Amino acid sequence: MHYKEVAADKVQSLLTKIPHEWILTSIPSVEEQRDVDGYINRFIPERERSITEMSASQLLELQQGGKLSAYEIAFAYCHRAALIHQMTNCCTEIFFERAFQSARELDSYLATTGNLKGKLHGIPISLKDQINLPGVTTAMGWIAPHVSPELELKVARKQSTNDISLIAEILQQEGAVFYVKTTVPMAMLGNETSTNMTVTYNSLDRRMSPGGSSGGEGALLAAKGSLIGIGTDIGGSIRIPSLVHGLYGLRGTTNRFPYLDISNSYPNQLCVPSVVGPMARNIDDLILVSEAILSNGLCVRDPKCVPIKWDSGKVTDFKEKIRIGVLKSDGEVLPHPPILNNLEKLESHLLKHNDLFEVTKLKECEMPVKFSDLGNLLLSLYNCDNFEEIKEFCKLSGEPLPELFTRSFTAPNHMDNVSEFFDKAGLKLRYQRLFDDWLRDLDCFIIPSYSATCWRIGENANISNFYTRALNVLDYTVMTFPVGRVTENDVSYDREFFNESDKKNWNYYNLDDCLGKPVNVQLVCKRYKEEECCKIVKKITELLQY
């Protein structure tokens, strides 16, 4: 069967997993209806809408008090997710009946014992495609896994010894309800979420990219089709979808969260590995799921996972001032006006609260290594095998490399030898030591999340994302979080450019496209400081009243 037929069959089969009464009879064009939330609410009863507006702690409290059931929560989220998927193509797998069964079992458990099963009892959690579940396909953006189970095993599950990822097992033990898996670009390498099967749209504005590689998660969360999502990040794949959708996304230090039995491209590339982490609509839910995962004893089953249990006290302890730096630009690509303006406002807020923060203005000219050097090291690791694995997996179905992929990654016809790979590992360590020394007197620092707040689908090549990639090489704990929205005051202006990339990025800015969109920044903490990162973001969010 031709790869296009396989893709079309898969797209259609997803729709058959949606109850008939939830199928939209017509879907407006992108120009007719840009945002998803404003359209789908007309099809959703008020009680369901109220459920999907609540935080996880509110849902837990109502369940404990007998005022809401896990089944009602699952039903509301499945209904909403079904509508969002039809408008954004955000799901790779849909299994609502399994979710309803899980919810009924949780309701029975509560009725019998009087207790919630765990920290996430009845909380719907969406999973990025590469998180494995029994009986649910993992494809990682390729078509081959949809051809046959044998090809799925070859492409997506060759490293897995269990049919469920450890992090999913932990979440399930804590009472989470799974109902969908979400879209990724091929091999999870891309700042957009487009494949030879589908294009995923930003649910805030369907003209815009959802980011990548956890783009399906971002689109689903932003339209309230998920409360908490699990993504992965090797160059910004949690943070980029979070920033374009105004979400909270945590990229923890390598192996803080368990990655065992999560499918991945280049699973044995350990120089700058992918990490798994949470995405959420508010900081409290992100803290809740982080605690649920890292306080669970099952984490020890992952031999790579560091044995650091979650310390709730570190999330609330504000006994000492936080020494925080602010870096508004890397000196190579200046972020767009809304980002600069919101960084100015944020810095002013921090300076006003000098009882909590000791603020240092960081200068890009003093950076020990350029962000582009850090980012280019990461890119060289992406193609250290000359993309042989990716080419091989494309051949299995006959699909071509997507245009997004070929445009973003232009690999030379070269495969690294062991010595070259070791040299890159040594360079990474050198860069880390230089930055550690530069930041020694700080607890954390704030930088732009990206050089833009949003971009149209397929146009990511116009902007730069070294603001995210650099931090994967440094392996710091990082969270992206919203601090404002683009306003009519965020106008562009003439300026001298650092280089051609800076000029291209700056000239791409279009206020009309960005108006009303969220503006996120990144809080960067030292390694294995996830609790402190959550604490500081929570405090800043409270001060901004955002």
Stockholm file with secondary structure:
# STOCKHOLM 1.0

chainA/1-546         MHYKEVAADKVQSLLTKIPHEWILTSIPSVEEQRDVDGYINRFIPERERSITEMSASQLLELQQGGKLSAYEIAFAYCHRAALIHQMTNCCTEIFFERAFQSARELDSYLATTGNLKGKLHGIPISLKDQINLPGVTTAMGWIAPHVSPELELKVARKQSTNDISLIAEILQQEGAVFYVKTTVPMAMLGNETSTNMTVTYNSLDRRMSPGGSSGGEGALLAAKGSLIGIGTDIGGSIRIPSLVHGLYGLRGTTNRFPYLDISNSYPNQLCVPSVVGPMARNIDDLILVSEAILSNGLCVRDPKCVPIKWDSGKVTDFKEKIRIGVLKSDGEVLPHPPILNNLEKLESHLLKHNDLFEVTKLKECEMPVKFSDLGNLLLSLYNCDNFEEIKEFCKLSGEPLPELFTRSFTAPNHMDNVSEFFDKAGLKLRYQRLFDDWLRDLDCFIIPSYSATCWRIGENANISNFYTRALNVLDYTVMTFPVGRVTENDVSYDREFFNESDKKNWNYYNLDDCLGKPVNVQLVCKRYKEEECCKIVKKITELLQY
#=GR chainA/1-546 SS CCHHHHHHHHHHHHHHTSCGGGSCSCCCCTTTCCCSHHHHGGGSCHHHHHHHHSCHHHHHHHHHTTSSCHHHHHHHHHHHHHHHHHHHCCEEEECHHHHHHHHHHHHHHHHHHSSCSSTTTTCEEEEETTSCBTTBCCCTTCSGGGTCHHHHHHHHSTTCSSSSCHHHHHHHHTTCEEEEEECCCGGGCCSSCBCSSCBCCCSSCTTBCCCSSSHHHHHHHHTTSCSEEEEEESSSTTHHHHHHHTCEEEECSTTSSCCTTCCCSSTTCCSSCCEEEEEESSHHHHHHHHHHHHTSGGGGGSTTSCCCCCCHHHHHCCSSCEEEEECCCCSSSCCCHHHHHHHHHHHHHHHHTTTTEEEEECCGGGCSSCHHHHHHHHHHHHTTTTTHHHHHHHHHHTCCCCHHHHHHCCCCSCCCCHHHHHHHHHHHHHHHHHHHHHTTTCSEEEEESCSCSCCBTTCGGGSCCHHHHHHHHHTCEEEEEEEEECCTTCCCCCCCCSSHHHHHHHHHCCHHHHTTCEEEEEEEECTTCHHHHHHHHHHHHHHHTC
#=GC SS_cons         CCHHHHHHHHHHHHHHTSCGGGSCSCCCCTTTCCCSHHHHGGGSCHHHHHHHHSCHHHHHHHHHTTSSCHHHHHHHHHHHHHHHHHHHCCEEEECHHHHHHHHHHHHHHHHHHSSCSSTTTTCEEEEETTSCBTTBCCCTTCSGGGTCHHHHHHHHSTTCSSSSCHHHHHHHHTTCEEEEEECCCGGGCCSSCBCSSCBCCCSSCTTBCCCSSSHHHHHHHHTTSCSEEEEEESSSTTHHHHHHHTCEEEECSTTSSCCTTCCCSSTTCCSSCCEEEEEESSHHHHHHHHHHHHTSGGGGGSTTSCCCCCCHHHHHCCSSCEEEEECCCCSSSCCCHHHHHHHHHHHHHHHHTTTTEEEEECCGGGCSSCHHHHHHHHHHHHTTTTTHHHHHHHHHHTCCCCHHHHHHCCCCSCCCCHHHHHHHHHHHHHHHHHHHHHTTTCSEEEEESCSCSCCBTTCGGGSCCHHHHHHHHHTCEEEEEEEEECCTTCCCCCCCCSSHHHHHHHHHCCHHHHTTCEEEEEEEECTTCHHHHHHHHHHHHHHHTC
//
